[in-house]
Amino acid sequence: MTKRRRTSISLSYAILILLLVVTAISLWLNLRHASHHHEELAAQMGRTLLRSIIATRQWNAEHGGFYLPVSDVIRPNPYLRDPHRDIVTTEGMRLTKINPAYMTRLLADELHKGQDVLIHITSLEPVNPGNRPDRWEERALTRFSGGEAEVWSIEPGKEGGCFRLMTPLRSDAACFHCHNMTETRRPGMVLGGISVSFPYAPFGRAYAVQRTQIIVIHSLFFLLAMAILVVFSRVNGDLKREIADRSRAEERARAANVDLERRVAKRTAALEAANRELEAFNYSVSHDLRSPLTSIDGFGRILLEDYGERLDGKGKEHLERIIAAGRQMNLLIEALLSLARLGREEIRRETVDLSVLFATVADELRFRFPERRVELSIGDLMVVRGDRRLLRAVAENLLGNAWKYTGKREDAVIEVGKREMEGETVYFVRDNGAGFDLARAHRLFSPFERLHRRDEFEGSGIGLATVRRIIERHGGEIWVEAEEGKGATFFFTLGEGE
């Protein structure tokens, strides 16, 4: 055997050993990466669950809790020291207050039933003995006091073990709606933690499949490399190019994420700026514009009362028109502000009887216009879920319009009711008033659009635009059927809404 041959064999063995080492290292790195990847997926799932729970807790705390009917599932919280914990409605229904901790326990019970997920709020000094931490949670709470933001681990057990993740609960001003402030309980301090636990088996099975794939791929790669040792360098070059391509793809993905975050931040800032401008505009309208209108109305009245005798009939008429125009402008400004506020106000859903709501508005109209003789019928059992205050505005506008546009008829008839249309409950307000040409109905729900002259029927032109916005915020629709001289019927639905 020549020296050159021995050198070639030695080089082959060296390449083979190097290949074996490289393959083993690559296998270890990929297995480690896959393991960390699935652990991170589990952690992301835990973080998502906890963020949702913490967000609902924060909402609850900021609103001072909410009330639910007492039932076999919803029982009064014996650990809530609140004189208004239990109340009784005027209808005799018992309600109990749901604070953030109680709401978390209720949500945890539902998650545990349906998804085998365990949520637990805990503290080293719990008010509720059921919130006492176990050993793992005690260690996590101790680490939180050292400044750690979260703690997670995979605990051994049956069927793949259990994934546990815990984050600290810090107090803020809203917390002290239910808790007293003490030396050890102040805003910003860690009061305890909230943990989530769920089976790691699905992630473990996914990792086992990927692990098998990685092992098979590396084994085949090693065997193939042995068979074609002479082209090892080419294969090695291809592997390097693949790794480089993957790195570039990940870099492009990271760059895309950074760009996306930048654009989201930019649009968020633009939206916040627009909201600030809208608030500034509302302030300007409500103060800067209405002040001179109030002055015009006030001084106009003074001029009419104190100097009216010195004015001829034409002068009095002009002055009265100025005062009336000022009032109309003030009404338009108030209507515009109300319409703008509708987009920002929160929908507070409750059980509302539309029959009672329309009947109340009808009584007010009869009191204001005792000379009117209107045949008015209101259907029964029109109970919905919605915002009582906003639905009151719907009733006032729709019934007020029907009352107004039947004003020139001696036999005025107005009907409020409901019907089923294509499997959906539809409510309606029908009148036999002036009506209008249905070809112009598309203008009806736009601000300041009027289908009749102002000297025929008064109004701001904002009412139906307000009604449409309220109905849409409730997730419903509104439309109209009409015929000129024979009246109009407004239909609307109420869905789930925002």
DRENZANU-362640 format. One record per residue (C-alpha): x, y, z; residue number from 1. Coordinates in steps of 0.2 Angstrom, whole numbers, plus 5000, padded with zeros to 4 digits. Example, Ala and Ser with C-alpha at 12.3 -4.5 7.8 and 13.67 -1.06 7.14 Angstrom:
residues 2
@px=5062; py=4978; pz=5039; pos=1
@px=5068; py=4995; pz=5036; pos=2
END
This chain:
residues 498
@px=5000; py=5000; pz=5000; pos=1
@px=5008; py=5016; pz=4994; pos=2
@px=5010; py=5031; pz=5005; pos=3
@px=4998; py=5041; pz=4995; pos=4
@px=4985; py=5027; pz=4996; pos=5
@px=4987; py=5026; pz=5015; pos=6
@px=4985; py=5045; pz=5016; pos=7
@px=4969; py=5044; pz=5005; pos=8
@px=4962; py=5030; pz=5017; pos=9
@px=4966; py=5041; pz=5032; pos=10
@px=4958; py=5056; pz=5024; pos=11
@px=4943; py=5045; pz=5020; pos=12
@px=4942; py=5039; pz=5038; pos=13
@px=4945; py=5057; pz=5044; pos=14
@px=4931; py=5063; pz=5033; pos=15
@px=4920; py=5049; pz=5039; pos=16
@px=4923; py=5053; pz=5057; pos=17
@px=4920; py=5071; pz=5054; pos=18
@px=4904; py=5067; pz=5045; pos=19
@px=4898; py=5056; pz=5060; pos=20
@px=4902; py=5070; pz=5072; pos=21
@px=4894; py=5083; pz=5061; pos=22
@px=4879; py=5072; pz=5059; pos=23
@px=4878; py=5069; pz=5077; pos=24
@px=4879; py=5087; pz=5082; pos=25
@px=4866; py=5092; pz=5068; pos=26
@px=4854; py=5079; pz=5075; pos=27
@px=4856; py=5085; pz=5093; pos=28
@px=4854; py=5103; pz=5088; pos=29
@px=4838; py=5099; pz=5078; pos=30
@px=4831; py=5089; pz=5091; pos=31
@px=4835; py=5102; pz=5104; pos=32
@px=4827; py=5116; pz=5093; pos=33
@px=4812; py=5105; pz=5090; pos=34
@px=4810; py=5102; pz=5108; pos=35
@px=4811; py=5120; pz=5112; pos=36
@px=4799; py=5125; pz=5098; pos=37
@px=4785; py=5114; pz=5105; pos=38
@px=4789; py=5120; pz=5122; pos=39
@px=4787; py=5138; pz=5116; pos=40
@px=4771; py=5133; pz=5107; pos=41
@px=4764; py=5127; pz=5124; pos=42
@px=4770; py=5143; pz=5132; pos=43
@px=4762; py=5154; pz=5119; pos=44
@px=4746; py=5144; pz=5122; pos=45
@px=4747; py=5147; pz=5140; pos=46
@px=4751; py=5165; pz=5138; pos=47
@px=4736; py=5168; pz=5127; pos=48
@px=4724; py=5160; pz=5139; pos=49
@px=4731; py=5170; pz=5154; pos=50
@px=4731; py=5186; pz=5143; pos=51
@px=4712; py=5183; pz=5140; pos=52
@px=4709; py=5179; pz=5158; pos=53
@px=4719; py=5195; pz=5164; pos=54
@px=4710; py=5206; pz=5151; pos=55
@px=4693; py=5200; pz=5158; pos=56
@px=4699; py=5203; pz=5176; pos=57
@px=4705; py=5220; pz=5172; pos=58
@px=4688; py=5225; pz=5163; pos=59
@px=4679; py=5218; pz=5178; pos=60
@px=4690; py=5228; pz=5191; pos=61
@px=4689; py=5244; pz=5181; pos=62
@px=4670; py=5243; pz=5181; pos=63
@px=4668; py=5238; pz=5199; pos=64
@px=4662; py=5220; pz=5195; pos=65
@px=4645; py=5215; pz=5188; pos=66
@px=4630; py=5206; pz=5194; pos=67
@px=4623; py=5189; pz=5189; pos=68
@px=4607; py=5180; pz=5195; pos=69
@px=4610; py=5168; pz=5209; pos=70
@px=4608; py=5150; pz=5204; pos=71
@px=4615; py=5133; pz=5208; pos=72
@px=4631; py=5137; pz=5198; pos=73
@px=4632; py=5156; pz=5203; pos=74
@px=4632; py=5157; pz=5222; pos=75
@px=4636; py=5172; pz=5233; pos=76
@px=4655; py=5174; pz=5236; pos=77
@px=4658; py=5171; pz=5254; pos=78
@px=4675; py=5179; pz=5253; pos=79
@px=4669; py=5196; pz=5245; pos=80
@px=4668; py=5209; pz=5259; pos=81
@px=4656; py=5221; pz=5250; pos=82
@px=4640; py=5228; pz=5258; pos=83
@px=4632; py=5228; pz=5240; pos=84
@px=4637; py=5210; pz=5236; pos=85
@px=4619; py=5203; pz=5236; pos=86
@px=4605; py=5214; pz=5229; pos=87
@px=4587; py=5211; pz=5224; pos=88
@px=4579; py=5219; pz=5209; pos=89
@px=4562; py=5227; pz=5209; pos=90
@px=4556; py=5211; pz=5200; pos=91
@px=4562; py=5201; pz=5215; pos=92
@px=4577; py=5193; pz=5206; pos=93
@px=4592; py=5189; pz=5218; pos=94
@px=4608; py=5195; pz=5210; pos=95
@px=4626; py=5193; pz=5217; pos=96
@px=4641; py=5203; pz=5213; pos=97
@px=4655; py=5195; pz=5202; pos=98
@px=4672; py=5202; pz=5207; pos=99
@px=4688; py=5198; pz=5197; pos=100
@px=4693; py=5183; pz=5208; pos=101
@px=4676; py=5175; pz=5207; pos=102
@px=4674; py=5178; pz=5189; pos=103
@px=4692; py=5170; pz=5186; pos=104
@px=4686; py=5154; pz=5196; pos=105
@px=4670; py=5153; pz=5186; pos=106
@px=4680; py=5154; pz=5169; pos=107
@px=4692; py=5142; pz=5176; pos=108
@px=4678; py=5129; pz=5180; pos=109
@px=4671; py=5131; pz=5162; pos=110
@px=4689; py=5129; pz=5154; pos=111
@px=4692; py=5114; pz=5165; pos=112
@px=4676; py=5106; pz=5160; pos=113
@px=4677; py=5108; pz=5141; pos=114
@px=4696; py=5108; pz=5138; pos=115
@px=4705; py=5100; pz=5153; pos=116
@px=4713; py=5117; pz=5156; pos=117
@px=4716; py=5122; pz=5174; pos=118
@px=4717; py=5141; pz=5179; pos=119
@px=4722; py=5145; pz=5197; pos=120
@px=4724; py=5162; pz=5205; pos=121
@px=4735; py=5161; pz=5221; pos=122
@px=4744; py=5171; pz=5234; pos=123
@px=4756; py=5168; pz=5248; pos=124
@px=4742; py=5177; pz=5259; pos=125
@px=4726; py=5171; pz=5251; pos=126
@px=4709; py=5177; pz=5256; pos=127
@px=4701; py=5161; pz=5250; pos=128
@px=4709; py=5145; pz=5256; pos=129
@px=4706; py=5138; pz=5239; pos=130
@px=4718; py=5150; pz=5232; pos=131
@px=4733; py=5143; pz=5243; pos=132
@px=4748; py=5139; pz=5232; pos=133
@px=4755; py=5122; pz=5229; pos=134
@px=4774; py=5119; pz=5230; pos=135
@px=4777; py=5124; pz=5212; pos=136
@px=4767; py=5140; pz=5214; pos=137
@px=4776; py=5144; pz=5230; pos=138
@px=4793; py=5143; pz=5220; pos=139
@px=4786; py=5154; pz=5206; pos=140
@px=4779; py=5167; pz=5218; pos=141
@px=4796; py=5168; pz=5226; pos=142
@px=4804; py=5170; pz=5209; pos=143
@px=4792; py=5184; pz=5205; pos=144
@px=4798; py=5194; pz=5221; pos=145
@px=4815; py=5193; pz=5213; pos=146
@px=4809; py=5202; pz=5197; pos=147
@px=4805; py=5187; pz=5185; pos=148
@px=4791; py=5191; pz=5173; pos=149
@px=4785; py=5173; pz=5171; pos=150
@px=4789; py=5155; pz=5176; pos=151
@px=4785; py=5139; pz=5166; pos=152
@px=4790; py=5121; pz=5166; pos=153
@px=4785; py=5104; pz=5161; pos=154
@px=4780; py=5094; pz=5176; pos=155
@px=4782; py=5074; pz=5175; pos=156
@px=4766; py=5064; pz=5176; pos=157
@px=4754; py=5052; pz=5167; pos=158
@px=4752; py=5053; pz=5148; pos=159
@px=4765; py=5065; pz=5144; pos=160
@px=4766; py=5076; pz=5159; pos=161
@px=4758; py=5093; pz=5162; pos=162
@px=4763; py=5110; pz=5156; pos=163
@px=4762; py=5124; pz=5169; pos=164
@px=4765; py=5143; pz=5167; pos=165
@px=4762; py=5157; pz=5179; pos=166
@px=4763; py=5176; pz=5178; pos=167
@px=4762; py=5188; pz=5192; pos=168
@px=4747; py=5198; pz=5197; pos=169
@px=4751; py=5216; pz=5201; pos=170
@px=4739; py=5228; pz=5209; pos=171
@px=4732; py=5244; pz=5201; pos=172
@px=4720; py=5257; pz=5206; pos=173
@px=4705; py=5246; pz=5200; pos=174
@px=4710; py=5232; pz=5212; pos=175
@px=4705; py=5243; pz=5227; pos=176
@px=4687; py=5243; pz=5223; pos=177
@px=4687; py=5226; pz=5232; pos=178
@px=4703; py=5226; pz=5242; pos=179
@px=4709; py=5238; pz=5256; pos=180
@px=4726; py=5246; pz=5253; pos=181
@px=4739; py=5241; pz=5266; pos=182
@px=4758; py=5243; pz=5268; pos=183
@px=4760; py=5226; pz=5258; pos=184
@px=4746; py=5229; pz=5246; pos=185
@px=4749; py=5245; pz=5236; pos=186
@px=4747; py=5249; pz=5217; pos=187
@px=4761; py=5241; pz=5207; pos=188
@px=4765; py=5228; pz=5220; pos=189
@px=4764; py=5209; pz=5216; pos=190
@px=4749; py=5203; pz=5225; pos=191
@px=4750; py=5185; pz=5219; pos=192
@px=4750; py=5176; pz=5203; pos=193
@px=4739; py=5167; pz=5190; pos=194
@px=4744; py=5150; pz=5183; pos=195
@px=4738; py=5139; pz=5169; pos=196
@px=4740; py=5120; pz=5168; pos=197
@px=4736; py=5109; pz=5154; pos=198
@px=4741; py=5092; pz=5147; pos=199
@px=4758; py=5092; pz=5137; pos=200
@px=4753; py=5076; pz=5128; pos=201
@px=4747; py=5084; pz=5112; pos=202
@px=4764; py=5094; pz=5110; pos=203
@px=4774; py=5079; pz=5116; pos=204
@px=4766; py=5068; pz=5102; pos=205
@px=4769; py=5082; pz=5089; pos=206
@px=4787; py=5083; pz=5095; pos=207
@px=4789; py=5064; pz=5094; pos=208
@px=4783; py=5064; pz=5076; pos=209
@px=4795; py=5078; pz=5072; pos=210
@px=4809; py=5069; pz=5082; pos=211
@px=4806; py=5053; pz=5072; pos=212
@px=4807; py=5063; pz=5056; pos=213
@px=4823; py=5072; pz=5061; pos=214
@px=4831; py=5055; pz=5066; pos=215
@px=4826; py=5047; pz=5050; pos=216
@px=4832; py=5061; pz=5039; pos=217
@px=4849; py=5062; pz=5048; pos=218
@px=4851; py=5043; pz=5047; pos=219
@px=4848; py=5043; pz=5028; pos=220
@px=4859; py=5058; pz=5026; pos=221
@px=4873; py=5049; pz=5035; pos=222
@px=4871; py=5033; pz=5025; pos=223
@px=4870; py=5042; pz=5009; pos=224
@px=4885; py=5052; pz=5013; pos=225
@px=4895; py=5036; pz=5016; pos=226
@px=4889; py=5029; pz=5000; pos=227
@px=4894; py=5044; pz=4990; pos=228
@px=4909; py=5050; pz=5000; pos=229
@px=4918; py=5056; pz=4985; pos=230
@px=4905; py=5069; pz=4982; pos=231
@px=4904; py=5074; pz=5001; pos=232
@px=4910; py=5091; pz=4998; pos=233
@px=4896; py=5095; pz=4985; pos=234
@px=4883; py=5088; pz=4997; pos=235
@px=4891; py=5098; pz=5011; pos=236
@px=4890; py=5114; pz=5000; pos=237
@px=4872; py=5111; pz=4996; pos=238
@px=4868; py=5109; pz=5015; pos=239
@px=4877; py=5125; pz=5018; pos=240
@px=4867; py=5134; pz=5005; pos=241
@px=4851; py=5127; pz=5012; pos=242
@px=4855; py=5133; pz=5029; pos=243
@px=4859; py=5150; pz=5022; pos=244
@px=4843; py=5151; pz=5012; pos=245
@px=4833; py=5146; pz=5028; pos=246
@px=4842; py=5160; pz=5038; pos=247
@px=4838; py=5173; pz=5024; pos=248
@px=4820; py=5167; pz=5024; pos=249
@px=4819; py=5169; pz=5043; pos=250
@px=4828; py=5186; pz=5042; pos=251
@px=4815; py=5191; pz=5028; pos=252
@px=4801; py=5185; pz=5040; pos=253
@px=4808; py=5195; pz=5054; pos=254
@px=4810; py=5211; pz=5043; pos=255
@px=4792; py=5209; pz=5038; pos=256
@px=4786; py=5207; pz=5056; pos=257
@px=4796; py=5223; pz=5060; pos=258
@px=4788; py=5232; pz=5046; pos=259
@px=4771; py=5226; pz=5050; pos=260
@px=4773; py=5232; pz=5068; pos=261
@px=4779; py=5249; pz=5062; pos=262
@px=4764; py=5251; pz=5051; pos=263
@px=4752; py=5245; pz=5065; pos=264
@px=4760; py=5258; pz=5077; pos=265
@px=4759; py=5272; pz=5064; pos=266
@px=4741; py=5268; pz=5060; pos=267
@px=4737; py=5267; pz=5079; pos=268
@px=4745; py=5284; pz=5081; pos=269
@px=4735; py=5291; pz=5067; pos=270
@px=4719; py=5284; pz=5074; pos=271
@px=4723; py=5291; pz=5091; pos=272
@px=4727; py=5308; pz=5083; pos=273
@px=4710; py=5308; pz=5074; pos=274
@px=4701; py=5304; pz=5090; pos=275
@px=4710; py=5318; pz=5098; pos=276
@px=4705; py=5330; pz=5084; pos=277
@px=4687; py=5324; pz=5085; pos=278
@px=4686; py=5327; pz=5104; pos=279
@px=4693; py=5344; pz=5101; pos=280
@px=4680; py=5347; pz=5088; pos=281
@px=4666; py=5342; pz=5099; pos=282
@px=4673; py=5353; pz=5113; pos=283
@px=4674; py=5368; pz=5100; pos=284
@px=4656; py=5364; pz=5095; pos=285
@px=4649; py=5362; pz=5112; pos=286
@px=4657; py=5378; pz=5119; pos=287
@px=4664; py=5390; pz=5106; pos=288
@px=4649; py=5389; pz=5094; pos=289
@px=4635; py=5387; pz=5106; pos=290
@px=4640; py=5402; pz=5116; pos=291
@px=4637; py=5415; pz=5103; pos=292
@px=4621; py=5406; pz=5098; pos=293
@px=4615; py=5408; pz=5116; pos=294
@px=4620; py=5426; pz=5116; pos=295
@px=4610; py=5429; pz=5100; pos=296
@px=4595; py=5420; pz=5107; pos=297
@px=4596; py=5429; pz=5124; pos=298
@px=4599; py=5447; pz=5117; pos=299
@px=4586; py=5444; pz=5104; pos=300
@px=4573; py=5440; pz=5117; pos=301
@px=4578; py=5456; pz=5127; pos=302
@px=4577; py=5466; pz=5111; pos=303
@px=4560; py=5459; pz=5107; pos=304
@px=4553; py=5461; pz=5125; pos=305
@px=4561; py=5478; pz=5129; pos=306
@px=4561; py=5487; pz=5112; pos=307
@px=4547; py=5477; pz=5103; pos=308
@px=4535; py=5492; pz=5104; pos=309
@px=4547; py=5502; pz=5094; pos=310
@px=4548; py=5490; pz=5080; pos=311
@px=4536; py=5489; pz=5066; pos=312
@px=4528; py=5472; pz=5061; pos=313
@px=4542; py=5469; pz=5048; pos=314
@px=4555; py=5472; pz=5061; pos=315
@px=4547; py=5460; pz=5074; pos=316
@px=4546; py=5447; pz=5060; pos=317
@px=4564; py=5448; pz=5056; pos=318
@px=4569; py=5448; pz=5074; pos=319
@px=4558; py=5433; pz=5077; pos=320
@px=4566; py=5424; pz=5062; pos=321
@px=4584; py=5428; pz=5070; pos=322
@px=4579; py=5420; pz=5086; pos=323
@px=4571; py=5405; pz=5078; pos=324
@px=4586; py=5402; pz=5067; pos=325
@px=4597; py=5403; pz=5082; pos=326
@px=4587; py=5390; pz=5091; pos=327
@px=4587; py=5379; pz=5076; pos=328
@px=4606; py=5380; pz=5074; pos=329
@px=4607; py=5375; pz=5093; pos=330
@px=4596; py=5360; pz=5090; pos=331
@px=4607; py=5355; pz=5075; pos=332
@px=4623; py=5356; pz=5085; pos=333
@px=4616; py=5346; pz=5099; pos=334
@px=4610; py=5333; pz=5087; pos=335
@px=4627; py=5332; pz=5078; pos=336
@px=4635; py=5330; pz=5095; pos=337
@px=4623; py=5316; pz=5100; pos=338
@px=4627; py=5307; pz=5083; pos=339
@px=4646; py=5309; pz=5086; pos=340
@px=4645; py=5302; pz=5103; pos=341
@px=4635; py=5286; pz=5097; pos=342
@px=4651; py=5280; pz=5089; pos=343
@px=4661; py=5280; pz=5106; pos=344
@px=4648; py=5275; pz=5119; pos=345
@px=4648; py=5257; pz=5125; pos=346
@px=4633; py=5246; pz=5122; pos=347
@px=4626; py=5241; pz=5139; pos=348
@px=4615; py=5226; pz=5135; pos=349
@px=4600; py=5222; pz=5146; pos=350
@px=4582; py=5215; pz=5144; pos=351
@px=4571; py=5229; pz=5137; pos=352
@px=4553; py=5228; pz=5134; pos=353
@px=4550; py=5238; pz=5118; pos=354
@px=4531; py=5238; pz=5121; pos=355
@px=4534; py=5248; pz=5137; pos=356
@px=4547; py=5259; pz=5130; pos=357
@px=4535; py=5264; pz=5115; pos=358
@px=4520; py=5266; pz=5127; pos=359
@px=4530; py=5278; pz=5138; pos=360
@px=4535; py=5289; pz=5123; pos=361
@px=4517; py=5288; pz=5117; pos=362
@px=4511; py=5295; pz=5134; pos=363
@px=4523; py=5309; pz=5133; pos=364
@px=4517; py=5314; pz=5115; pos=365
@px=4499; py=5314; pz=5121; pos=366
@px=4504; py=5325; pz=5136; pos=367
@px=4513; py=5337; pz=5124; pos=368
@px=4500; py=5337; pz=5111; pos=369
@px=4483; py=5335; pz=5120; pos=370
@px=4473; py=5342; pz=5105; pos=371
@px=4479; py=5327; pz=5094; pos=372
@px=4467; py=5312; pz=5091; pos=373
@px=4478; py=5298; pz=5086; pos=374
@px=4473; py=5279; pz=5085; pos=375
@px=4488; py=5271; pz=5092; pos=376
@px=4491; py=5252; pz=5095; pos=377
@px=4507; py=5244; pz=5102; pos=378
@px=4510; py=5226; pz=5101; pos=379
@px=4514; py=5215; pz=5116; pos=380
@px=4529; py=5203; pz=5120; pos=381
@px=4542; py=5214; pz=5111; pos=382
@px=4556; py=5210; pz=5123; pos=383
@px=4574; py=5212; pz=5117; pos=384
@px=4592; py=5212; pz=5123; pos=385
@px=4599; py=5230; pz=5120; pos=386
@px=4604; py=5246; pz=5128; pos=387
@px=4589; py=5254; pz=5136; pos=388
@px=4595; py=5272; pz=5134; pos=389
@px=4599; py=5270; pz=5115; pos=390
@px=4583; py=5260; pz=5111; pos=391
@px=4573; py=5274; pz=5120; pos=392
@px=4581; py=5286; pz=5107; pos=393
@px=4575; py=5274; pz=5093; pos=394
@px=4557; py=5274; pz=5100; pos=395
@px=4557; py=5293; pz=5102; pos=396
@px=4563; py=5296; pz=5084; pos=397
@px=4552; py=5283; pz=5075; pos=398
@px=4536; py=5286; pz=5085; pos=399
@px=4540; py=5305; pz=5085; pos=400
@px=4541; py=5305; pz=5066; pos=401
@px=4525; py=5295; pz=5064; pos=402
@px=4516; py=5307; pz=5076; pos=403
@px=4523; py=5322; pz=5066; pos=404
@px=4519; py=5316; pz=5049; pos=405
@px=4501; py=5311; pz=5053; pos=406
@px=4498; py=5329; pz=5060; pos=407
@px=4488; py=5334; pz=5045; pos=408
@px=4476; py=5320; pz=5046; pos=409
@px=4460; py=5319; pz=5056; pos=410
@px=4460; py=5300; pz=5056; pos=411
@px=4478; py=5298; pz=5061; pos=412
@px=4483; py=5279; pz=5064; pos=413
@px=4500; py=5273; pz=5071; pos=414
@px=4504; py=5255; pz=5074; pos=415
@px=4519; py=5248; pz=5083; pos=416
@px=4522; py=5229; pz=5082; pos=417
@px=4533; py=5214; pz=5076; pos=418
@px=4532; py=5200; pz=5064; pos=419
@px=4543; py=5185; pz=5058; pos=420
@px=4551; py=5187; pz=5042; pos=421
@px=4563; py=5174; pz=5035; pos=422
@px=4565; py=5166; pz=5052; pos=423
@px=4570; py=5183; pz=5060; pos=424
@px=4560; py=5194; pz=5072; pos=425
@px=4557; py=5211; pz=5063; pos=426
@px=4549; py=5226; pz=5073; pos=427
@px=4540; py=5240; pz=5064; pos=428
@px=4532; py=5257; pz=5066; pos=429
@px=4518; py=5261; pz=5053; pos=430
@px=4508; py=5277; pz=5050; pos=431
@px=4496; py=5283; pz=5038; pos=432
@px=4504; py=5300; pz=5037; pos=433
@px=4511; py=5311; pz=5023; pos=434
@px=4523; py=5297; pz=5016; pos=435
@px=4535; py=5300; pz=5003; pos=436
@px=4542; py=5294; pz=4986; pos=437
@px=4551; py=5278; pz=4989; pos=438
@px=4563; py=5282; pz=4975; pos=439
@px=4571; py=5295; pz=4987; pos=440
@px=4572; py=5283; pz=5002; pos=441
@px=4591; py=5281; pz=5000; pos=442
@px=4593; py=5299; pz=5006; pos=443
@px=4582; py=5296; pz=5022; pos=444
@px=4595; py=5290; pz=5034; pos=445
@px=4609; py=5302; pz=5030; pos=446
@px=4612; py=5317; pz=5041; pos=447
@px=4603; py=5333; pz=5036; pos=448
@px=4593; py=5324; pz=5022; pos=449
@px=4575; py=5329; pz=5022; pos=450
@px=4561; py=5323; pz=5010; pos=451
@px=4549; py=5337; pz=5015; pos=452
@px=4551; py=5356; pz=5016; pos=453
@px=4555; py=5363; pz=5034; pos=454
@px=4540; py=5374; pz=5033; pos=455
@px=4529; py=5359; pz=5031; pos=456
@px=4537; py=5348; pz=5045; pos=457
@px=4550; py=5354; pz=5057; pos=458
@px=4565; py=5344; pz=5062; pos=459
@px=4584; py=5344; pz=5062; pos=460
@px=4587; py=5330; pz=5049; pos=461
@px=4597; py=5320; pz=5061; pos=462
@px=4584; py=5309; pz=5070; pos=463
@px=4584; py=5295; pz=5057; pos=464
@px=4603; py=5295; pz=5055; pos=465
@px=4604; py=5293; pz=5074; pos=466
@px=4591; py=5278; pz=5073; pos=467
@px=4601; py=5269; pz=5059; pos=468
@px=4618; py=5271; pz=5069; pos=469
@px=4610; py=5264; pz=5085; pos=470
@px=4602; py=5249; pz=5076; pos=471
@px=4618; py=5245; pz=5067; pos=472
@px=4628; py=5246; pz=5084; pos=473
@px=4615; py=5233; pz=5090; pos=474
@px=4620; py=5222; pz=5075; pos=475
@px=4603; py=5225; pz=5066; pos=476
@px=4596; py=5233; pz=5050; pos=477
@px=4583; py=5246; pz=5047; pos=478
@px=4573; py=5250; pz=5031; pos=479
@px=4557; py=5258; pz=5025; pos=480
@px=4542; py=5255; pz=5014; pos=481
@px=4532; py=5271; pz=5010; pos=482
@px=4520; py=5278; pz=4997; pos=483
@px=4517; py=5297; pz=4995; pos=484
@px=4501; py=5303; pz=5003; pos=485
@px=4498; py=5285; pz=5011; pos=486
@px=4510; py=5284; pz=5025; pos=487
@px=4526; py=5275; pz=5029; pos=488
@px=4532; py=5259; pz=5038; pos=489
@px=4549; py=5258; pz=5046; pos=490
@px=4556; py=5240; pz=5049; pos=491
@px=4571; py=5236; pz=5060; pos=492
@px=4580; py=5221; pz=5068; pos=493
@px=4591; py=5219; pz=5083; pos=494
@px=4606; py=5207; pz=5082; pos=495
@px=4621; py=5203; pz=5093; pos=496
@px=4629; py=5220; pz=5089; pos=497
@px=4646; py=5226; pz=5095; pos=498
END
